[in-house]
Amino acid sequence: APPAQDVPTKLVAKAVPLPMTVRGHWFLSPRTEYSVAVQTAVKQSDGEYLVSGWSETVEFCTGDYAKEHLAQLQEKAELIAGRM
């Protein structure tokens, strides 16, 4: 099992289709290696949670920024620089 640790929210990513019970998206940084493993917790009628074991660990690396994203970053930077 992977070590239990808090994961920074910026590592939370829309990497795979998620079941409807999971809300929100994950945001990945470019050119970054990630290892992801999940557990599920199901609330039972007595109020206790049934917690699964860890899934297989999936390792992957993200690519570079797309040109359109770099253009957006440049535009934001120029707007900020213009105000300073």
C-alpha positions as CSV (number, residue, x, y, z in Angstrom):
1,A,0.0,0.0,0.0
2,P,1.3,3.5,-0.7
3,P,2.2,5.6,2.3
4,A,-0.7,7.6,3.7
5,Q,-0.1,11.3,3.1
6,D,-1.9,14.4,2.2
7,V,-1.9,15.2,-1.5
8,P,-1.7,18.8,-2.6
9,T,-5.0,19.8,-4.2
10,K,-3.2,20.9,-7.4
11,L,-2.3,17.2,-8.0
12,V,-6.0,16.3,-8.0
13,A,-6.6,15.6,-11.7
14,K,-9.2,14.8,-14.3
15,A,-7.0,11.9,-15.5
16,V,-9.6,9.2,-15.8
17,P,-13.4,9.1,-16.0
18,L,-14.8,9.3,-12.5
19,P,-17.9,7.7,-11.1
20,M,-20.8,10.1,-10.6
21,T,-20.4,10.1,-6.8
22,V,-17.1,11.9,-7.2
23,R,-17.4,15.6,-7.7
24,G,-14.9,18.1,-9.2
25,H,-11.9,17.9,-11.4
26,W,-8.2,17.2,-10.9
27,F,-5.7,19.8,-12.2
28,L,-2.3,18.5,-13.4
29,S,0.9,20.4,-13.9
30,P,2.8,20.0,-17.2
31,R,5.9,17.9,-17.4
32,T,5.2,16.3,-14.0
33,E,5.4,12.6,-13.0
34,Y,2.4,11.4,-11.0
35,S,1.6,8.2,-9.0
36,V,-2.1,7.7,-8.3
37,A,-3.8,5.1,-6.1
38,V,-7.3,5.3,-4.7
39,Q,-9.4,3.9,-1.8
40,T,-13.2,4.0,-1.6
41,A,-15.3,4.5,1.5
42,V,-18.9,3.5,1.6
43,K,-21.1,4.7,4.5
44,Q,-23.1,1.9,5.9
45,S,-26.6,2.0,7.6
46,D,-24.9,2.0,11.1
47,G,-23.0,5.2,10.2
48,E,-19.7,3.4,10.0
49,Y,-17.6,3.5,6.8
50,L,-16.5,0.4,4.9
51,V,-13.1,1.3,3.5
52,S,-11.6,-0.6,0.5
53,G,-8.0,-1.6,0.1
54,W,-5.7,0.5,-2.1
55,S,-6.1,0.2,-5.9
56,E,-3.2,-0.6,-8.1
57,T,-0.8,2.4,-8.4
58,V,-1.0,4.1,-11.8
59,E,2.1,6.1,-12.8
60,F,2.2,8.6,-15.7
61,C,3.8,11.8,-16.8
62,T,2.0,14.8,-18.2
63,G,3.2,16.6,-21.4
64,D,4.1,20.2,-22.0
65,Y,1.7,23.1,-22.2
66,A,-0.2,23.3,-25.5
67,K,0.5,26.5,-27.6
68,E,-2.9,27.9,-26.8
69,H,-2.3,27.6,-23.1
70,L,1.1,29.3,-23.4
71,A,-0.6,32.1,-25.3
72,Q,-3.1,32.5,-22.5
73,L,-0.3,32.6,-19.9
74,Q,1.5,35.2,-21.9
75,E,-1.6,37.3,-22.2
76,K,-2.2,37.2,-18.5
77,A,1.4,38.1,-17.8
78,E,1.2,41.1,-20.1
79,L,-2.0,42.3,-18.5
80,I,-0.4,42.0,-15.0
81,A,2.8,43.7,-16.2
82,G,0.8,46.5,-17.7
83,R,-0.8,47.3,-14.4
84,M,2.5,47.3,-12.5
